[in-house]
Amino acid sequence: MTNSDLLDYCMKKAGAEQSVHSDWKATQIKLVDVLFAMVHDVDQRPAVSLKTSPELAELLRQKHEDVFPSAHLNKAHWSTVYLDGSLPASQIYYLIDVSYQQAVTLLPEQVRQQLSV
């Protein structure tokens, strides 16, 4: 999976907006003002940081060496995944969906209804 593949998938989500965080040299994908994905390079490898429950984050980190706590975000909830690692693309897409749904739950009800998600 490439950064481009991942960004294309994220930007197809209702309400997704893309911006650049210049300090972290990362592309942020937000839903309104809620971050749900951050695409960047880690150790010169393509990676994405995604939000999950702390339990899922811990499980993923235990089972996959290519999943680890995110450097700039809450480490209990945010994990970074190498895009060129052992995690299948289908599982990365699933984790994007999970992160997006968590962002949706943080939005006011009126905004959620406008998104139709």
DOFISE-231228 format. One record per residue: residue number from 1; residue in three letters; x, y, z of N, C-alpha, C, O in turn. Coordinates in steps of 0.05 Angstrom, whole numbers, plus 5000, padded with zeros to 4 digits. Example, Ala and Ser with C-alpha at 12.3 -4.5 7.8 and 13.67 -1.06 7.14 Angstrom:
<pts>
PT   seq   type   n_c1   n_c2   n_c3   ca_c1   ca_c2   ca_c3   c_c1   c_c2   c_c3   o_c1   o_c2   o_c3
PT     1    ALA   5264   4886   5156    5246    4910    5156   5264   4934   5156   5285   4934   5169
PT     2    SER   5257   4955   5142    5273    4979    5143   5258   5001   5157   5268   5023   5161
</pts>
This chain:
<pts>
PT   seq   type   n_c1   n_c2   n_c3   ca_c1   ca_c2   ca_c3   c_c1   c_c2   c_c3   o_c1   o_c2   o_c3
PT     1    MET   5017   4977   5000    5000    5000    5000   5018   5025   5000   5039   5025   5013
PT     2    THR   5010   5045   4985    5025    5070    4984   5011   5092   4999   4987   5090   5005
PT     3    ASN   5025   5114   5004    5012    5138    5016   4989   5147   4999   4968   5155   5009
PT     4    SER   4993   5146   4972    4972    5156    4954   4947   5139   4956   4925   5149   4956
PT     5    ASP   4950   5112   4957    4927    5094    4961   4912   5101   4986   4887   5103   4986
PT     6    LEU   4927   5105   5007    4915    5110    5033   4900   5137   5033   4878   5139   5043
PT     7    LEU   4913   5157   5022    4900    5184    5021   4875   5183   5004   4855   5195   5011
PT     8    ASP   4876   5169   4982    4852    5166    4965   4829   5154   4981   4806   5163   4979
PT     9    TYR   4835   5133   4996    4814    5119    5011   4803   5138   5033   4778   5140   5036
PT    10    CYS   4820   5152   5047    4811    5170    5068   4794   5193   5057   4774   5200   5069
PT    11    MET   4802   5204   5034    4788    5227    5024   4761   5220   5012   4745   5238   5006
PT    12    LYS   4755   5194   5009    4729    5186    4999   4708   5185   5022   4685   5182   5018
PT    13    LYS   4718   5188   5047    4700    5189    5070   4685   5215   5071   4696   5237   5065
PT    14    ALA   4660   5214   5077    4643    5238    5079   4655   5258   5098   4660   5252   5121
PT    15    GLY   4658   5283   5088    4668    5305    5105   4698   5306   5109   4708   5323   5123
PT    16    ALA   4713   5287   5097    4742    5287    5101   4755   5311   5089   4749   5320   5067
PT    17    GLU   4774   5322   5104    4790    5346    5095   4819   5340   5100   4826   5327   5120
PT    18    GLN   4835   5349   5082    4864    5344    5083   4879   5369   5088   4873   5390   5077
PT    19    SER   4899   5368   5106    4917    5391    5111   4945   5380   5117   4949   5356   5121
PT    20    VAL   4964   5398   5118    4992    5390    5123   5000   5402   5150   4996   5425   5155
PT    21    HIS   5011   5384   5166    5023    5393    5192   5053   5395   5187   5067   5376   5187
PT    22    SER   5062   5420   5182    5090    5424    5174   5110   5416   5195   5132   5407   5188
PT    23    ASP   5104   5420   5220    5123    5412    5241   5129   5382   5241   5151   5374   5246
PT    24    TRP   5108   5366   5236    5111    5337    5236   5116   5326   5209   5119   5302   5206
PT    25    LYS   5116   5343   5188    5119    5334    5160   5099   5311   5154   5106   5290   5145
PT    26    ALA   5073   5317   5160    5052    5297    5158   5028   5309   5145   5022   5333   5147
PT    27    THR   5013   5293   5131    4987    5300    5120   4966   5290   5139   4964   5267   5145
PT    28    GLN   4950   5309   5149    4929    5302    5168   4902   5300   5153   4897   5316   5135
PT    29    ILE   4887   5280   5160    4860    5277    5149   4841   5281   5173   4842   5266   5192
PT    30    LYS   4823   5301   5170    4805    5307    5192   4776   5305   5182   4770   5308   5158
PT    31    LEU   4759   5301   5201    4730    5302    5197   4721   5326   5213   4722   5326   5238
PT    32    VAL   4713   5347   5199    4709    5374    5211   4736   5381   5224   4755   5384   5209
PT    33    ASP   4738   5383   5250    4764    5389    5263   4775   5365   5278   4794   5369   5294
PT    34    VAL   4765   5341   5274    4773    5318    5289   4792   5301   5271   4784   5291   5250
PT    35    LEU   4816   5298   5280    4836    5282    5266   4828   5252   5266   4821   5242   5287
PT    36    PHE   4829   5239   5243    4825    5210    5243   4848   5195   5229   4849   5170   5231
PT    37    ALA   4865   5208   5214    4888    5195    5202   4910   5215   5198   4906   5239   5191
PT    38    MET   4935   5206   5201    4958    5223    5196   4978   5206   5180   4988   5186   5189
PT    39    VAL   4983   5215   5155    5000    5200    5137   5028   5214   5137   5030   5238   5133
PT    40    HIS   5048   5198   5142    5075    5209    5144   5095   5187   5140   5088   5164   5137
PT    41    ASP   5121   5194   5140    5142    5175    5139   5154   5171   5166   5158   5191   5181
PT    42    VAL   5160   5147   5174    5173    5140    5199   5197   5124   5192   5195   5102   5179
PT    43    ASP   5221   5133   5199    5246    5119    5192   5247   5114   5162   5255   5092   5154
PT    44    GLN   5240   5133   5147    5240    5133    5117   5222   5111   5106   5227   5101   5084
PT    45    ARG   5201   5103   5120    5181    5084    5111   5154   5097   5112   5148   5113   5130
PT    46    PRO   5136   5092   5092    5110    5103    5092   5093   5092   5115   5094   5068   5121
PT    47    ALA   5079   5110   5129    5064    5101    5152   5038   5118   5156   5036   5140   5144
PT    48    VAL   5020   5108   5172    4996    5122    5179   4991   5119   5209   4995   5097   5220
PT    49    SER   4982   5140   5221    4974    5139    5249   4944   5140   5250   4931   5157   5237
PT    50    LEU   4932   5121   5266    4903    5118    5267   4895   5114   5296   4910   5104   5313
PT    51    LYS   4870   5122   5302    4859    5121    5329   4842   5096   5332   4826   5090   5314
PT    52    THR   4846   5081   5354    4829    5058    5361   4824   5059   5390   4832   5077   5404
PT    53    SER   4809   5039   5400    4806    5036    5429   4834   5028   5440   4850   5016   5426
PT    54    PRO   4839   5034   5465    4864    5025    5477   4868   4995   5476   4890   4985   5473
PT    55    GLU   4846   4980   5479    4848    4951    5478   4857   4941   5450   4874   4923   5448
PT    56    LEU   4845   4952   5429    4852    4944    5402   4881   4953   5396   4896   4938   5384
PT    57    ALA   4888   4976   5405    4915    4986    5400   4936   4967   5413   4955   4959   5400
PT    58    GLU   4931   4958   5437    4949    4940    5451   4950   4913   5437   4972   4902   5434
PT    59    LEU   4927   4902   5429    4926    4877    5415   4942   4878   5389   4958   4860   5383
PT    60    LEU   4938   4899   5373    4953    4902    5348   4983   4904   5352   4998   4892   5337
PT    61    ARG   4991   4919   5372    5019    4922    5378   5032   4896   5387   5055   4890   5380
PT    62    GLN   5017   4879   5401    5028    4853    5410   5030   4834   5387   5049   4818   5387
PT    63    LYS   5012   4835   5368    5012    4815    5346   5028   4824   5321   5035   4806   5306
PT    64    HIS   5033   4850   5318    5045    4859    5293   5069   4878   5300   5065   4899   5313
PT    65    GLU   5092   4871   5291    5116    4888    5296   5114   4914   5280   5129   4933   5286
PT    66    ASP   5097   4915   5260    5095    4939    5243   5073   4959   5254   5066   4978   5241
PT    67    VAL   5064   4954   5279    5045    4971    5292   5057   4979   5319   5066   4962   5334
PT    68    PHE   5058   5006   5324    5071    5015    5348   5058   5042   5357   5045   5054   5341
PT    69    PRO   5063   5051   5382    5051    5076    5391   5060   5100   5374   5083   5101   5366
PT    70    SER   5041   5118   5369    5047    5142    5353   5064   5161   5369   5059   5166   5393
PT    71    ALA   5084   5173   5356    5102    5191    5370   5090   5217   5380   5096   5225   5402
PT    72    HIS   5073   5230   5364    5063    5256    5371   5034   5256   5382   5023   5278   5387
PT    73    LEU   5022   5233   5385    4994    5232    5393   4991   5214   5418   5010   5202   5427
PT    74    ASN   4967   5214   5430    4962    5199    5454   4968   5169   5448   4954   5156   5432
PT    75    LYS   4988   5159   5462    4998    5132    5456   4978   5110   5464   4980   5087   5454
PT    76    ALA   4960   5115   5482    4940    5095    5489   4920   5090   5467   4911   5068   5463
PT    77    HIS   4914   5111   5451    4893    5109    5431   4904   5108   5402   4892   5096   5384
PT    78    TRP   4927   5121   5398    4937    5124    5371   4961   5105   5365   4980   5103   5381
PT    79    SER   4959   5091   5343    4980    5073    5335   4989   5081   5307   4973   5091   5290
PT    80    THR   5014   5077   5302    5026    5081    5275   5030   5054   5262   5039   5035   5275
PT    81    VAL   5023   5052   5237    5025    5027    5222   5042   5032   5197   5037   5051   5182
PT    82    TYR   5062   5016   5193    5078    5018    5168   5060   5008   5145   5048   4987   5147
PT    83    LEU   5060   5023   5124    5044    5015    5100   5057   4994   5084   5044   4979   5069
PT    84    ASP   5083   4991   5086    5098    4971    5071   5105   4947   5088   5124   4932   5081
PT    85    GLY   5092   4943   5110    5098    4922    5129   5081   4897   5125   5070   4892   5103
PT    86    SER   5078   4882   5146    5065    4856    5145   5034   4857   5147   5021   4838   5142
PT    87    LEU   5024   4880   5156    4995    4883    5159   4982   4885   5132   4990   4902   5116
PT    88    PRO   4963   4867   5126    4950    4868    5099   4935   4894   5095   4925   4907   5114
PT    89    ALA   4933   4903   5070    4919    4927    5063   4890   4927   5073   4880   4947   5082
PT    90    SER   4877   4904   5072    4850    4902    5081   4847   4909   5110   4827   4921   5119
PT    91    GLN   4867   4901   5126    4866    4907    5155   4872   4937   5160   4860   4949   5178
PT    92    ILE   4889   4949   5144    4894    4978    5146   4869   4993   5139   4863   5013   5152
PT    93    TYR   4855   4985   5118    4830    4998    5110   4810   4996   5133   4795   5015   5139
PT    94    TYR   4808   4972   5145    4790    4968    5168   4797   4988   5190   4780   5000   5202
PT    95    LEU   4823   4991   5196    4832    5009    5218   4825   5038   5211   4819   5054   5229
PT    96    ILE   4827   5045   5186    4819    5072    5177   4789   5076   5183   4781   5097   5193
PT    97    ASP   4773   5056   5176    4744    5057    5181   4739   5061   5211   4722   5076   5219
PT    98    VAL   4753   5046   5228    4750    5048    5257   4756   5076   5267   4742   5087   5282
PT    99    SER   4779   5086   5257    4787    5113    5266   4767   5134   5257   4761   5153   5272
PT   100    TYR   4757   5131   5233    4737    5150    5222   4712   5149   5239   4701   5170   5246
PT   101    GLN   4703   5125   5245    4678    5122    5261   4682   5134   5289   4663   5146   5301
PT   102    GLN   4706   5132   5300    4711    5145    5326   4709   5175   5324   4699   5189   5342
PT   103    ALA   4719   5186   5302    4717    5215    5297   4688   5223   5294   4680   5244   5305
PT   104    VAL   4672   5207   5280    4643    5213    5277   4630   5215   5304   4613   5233   5308
PT   105    THR   4636   5197   5322    4623    5197    5348   4629   5222   5365   4614   5229   5383
PT   106    LEU   4651   5236   5358    4658    5260    5373   4644   5285   5362   4646   5307   5374
PT   107    LEU   4630   5283   5340    4617    5306    5328   4589   5310   5340   4576   5291   5349
PT   108    PRO   4580   5335   5340    4552    5339    5349   4532   5324   5331   4537   5320   5307
PT   109    GLU   4510   5316   5342    4489    5301    5328   4481   5314   5302   4478   5301   5282
PT   110    GLN   4478   5340   5302    4469    5354    5278   4489   5351   5255   4482   5348   5232
PT   111    VAL   4515   5353   5262    4536    5350    5242   4536   5321   5232   4539   5316   5208
PT   112    ARG   4533   5301   5249    4532    5273    5241   4510   5268   5221   4513   5254   5202
PT   113    GLN   4486   5280   5226    4464    5276    5209   4469   5288   5181   4460   5278   5161
PT   114    GLN   4483   5310   5180    4490    5323    5155   4509   5306   5138   4508   5307   5114
PT   115    LEU   4525   5291   5152    4545    5274    5137   4532   5249   5126   4541   5238   5106
PT   116    SER   4510   5240   5138    4496    5215    5130   4514   5191   5130   4516   5176   5111
PT   117    VAL   4528   5188   5153    4546    5164    5156   4535   5146   5177   4547   5125   5182
</pts>
